[in-house]
Amino acid sequence: MIPTGLTAEPDENDVALLIYPRSGLSTKYGVTLANCVGVVDSDYRGAWFIPLINNGKSPFTVENGMRIAQLIPTRILIPEIEVSDNLSETVRGSDGFGSSGIK
């Protein structure tokens, strides 16, 4: 977990701050985010940490000021949730992982 020293308060409630890995770190060094994409909720006020993992063959040292991730502010949908005992039918139905094929 790499501390960034950053915090934020988005001016809208329907915004998530998404933290993505940097492509150069992953392709050149095998260093990426341990959780693929980090999500900073709009109501979170704490400091951000970047969970890096080294999938490479060589040690990698993070130094102060290094660009290790990128932040993308993203609007999110906040739907009204309705509890129901019935869902509409689809072709896929309840078939799980791999059921839609690869082509």
Sequence and secondary structure as in RCSB ss.txt:
>XXXX:A:sequence
MIPTGLTAEPDENDVALLIYPRSGLSTKYGVTLANCVGVVDSDYRGAWFIPLINNGKSPFTVENGMRIAQLIPTR
ILIPEIEVSDNLSETVRGSDGFGSSGIK
>XXXX:A:secstr
 EE       SSTTEEEEEEE HHHHHHH EEETTSSEEE TT  S  EE EEE SSS     TT   EEEEEEE
         S     SSTT  TTTT   
